[in-house]
Amino acid sequence: MPLAPQTPHDKTAAAAKLIIETEATKRADRTAALKAARLARDAAALPDAPPAR
């Protein structure tokens, strides 16, 4: 486990890093959910294609 931040700058940098990582994770999750929903919507909207020759 890393040492606790010592200086005010270290504390601020650690807090900022945590916020950025949390937001990036939320954004990735939201992007994946939207992509899945879009693919499901598009698959439902397409008529059944005839088999390829």
C-alpha positions in Angstrom: 0.0 0.0 0.0 1.5 3.4 -0.9 2.4 5.8 1.8 -0.1 8.5 2.8 0.5 11.8 1.1 2.7 14.2 3.1 2.6 17.6 1.5 -0.4 19.6 0.5 0.6 19.2 -3.1 0.7 15.4 -2.6 -2.7 15.4 -1.0 -4.2 17.4 -3.8 -2.5 15.3 -6.5 -3.8 12.1 -4.8 -7.3 13.5 -4.6 -7.2 14.6 -8.2 -5.9 11.2 -9.4 -8.7 9.4 -7.5 -11.4 11.7 -9.0 -10.0 11.3 -12.6 -9.8 7.5 -12.2 -13.3 7.3 -10.9 -14.7 9.5 -13.7 -12.9 7.5 -16.3 -14.4 4.3 -14.9 -17.9 5.8 -14.9 -17.4 7.0 -18.4 -16.2 3.6 -19.7 -19.1 1.9 -18.0 -21.6 4.4 -19.5 -20.0 4.0 -22.9 -20.2 0.2 -22.8 -23.9 0.4 -21.7 -24.8 2.9 -24.5 -22.9 0.8 -27.1 -24.8 -2.4 -26.0 -28.1 -0.5 -26.2 -27.3 0.9 -29.6 -26.3 -2.5 -31.0 -29.5 -4.1 -29.6 -31.6 -1.3 -31.1 -29.9 -1.6 -34.5 -30.2 -5.4 -34.5 -33.9 -5.1 -33.7 -34.5 -2.5 -36.4 -32.9 -4.5 -39.2 -35.1 -7.0 -41.1 -33.9 -10.6 -41.3 -31.3 -10.7 -44.0 -31.4 -13.5 -46.6 -28.6 -16.0 -46.2 -25.4 -15.2 -48.0 -24.6 -17.3 -51.1 
